Amino acid sequence: MRCPTAQLRLMVAAAVMAVTAFGAAALAQEDDYFANTKRLGRAAVEYRDPDIHAVAAYYYSQYNHDTRWLLVQAALTTSSNLVIHRDDIRLVTPSGREIALPTQARVLRGVGQIRPVVLGASASRHDVLSYFNERDRPEPLRLFSLSSDAVDTNFVSIRHHVTYGDLFFESPTGLWEDGTHSLVIERDGVRAVLPIELE
């Protein structure tokens, strides 16, 4: 008969091995989910595969997300011409909730809360175009305007050009949870998933 101390040690060892295996499996799953990505800095990330090249930067939002609105700078290009609609871009929270880009009407209603975010982010903006060979052929993203200017509901990602601009997301709860969110851009079988880590 084993002594209680030896039995306890075996139980602790088994528990440690189980936690280690679970952690390794979780990391492997995360690596698979965020395949084709690499860090470009503390709060900048790049996705690249044969169909799409995308960069996201969120230096201000990483630590300043106790607000309803989140700002992510983005730039992308695709290997073929592709019409990307507003609802083809979404943010998935760590708990799995999918948050679509807001409408222009909703942005205008929230402009009083968005402007301080844009102002706060101005000192930490990142040159997202610098990661693209096509940076000399930029196409501004016109999904949003903080005034009553006309906007688009979609944009054409043109080969050999790079589209760039700010993406705004609104939290239904009024703030954003810490953890790894996923910026998903998906259209006609072309898909990029970039980790957005809020702390």
Secondary structure, DSSP 8 states (H G I E B T S, - for coil): ---HHHHHHHHHHHHHHHHHHHHHHHHHHHHHHTTTEEEEETTEEEEE-SSEEEEEE-HHHHH--SSSEEEEEEEEEESS-EEEEGGGEEEE-TT--EEE---HHHHHHTHHHHHHHHHHHGGG---GGGG-GGGGSEEE--S--SSS----SEEEE-TT-EEEEEEEEE-TTSS--SEEEEEEEEETTEEEEEEEEE-
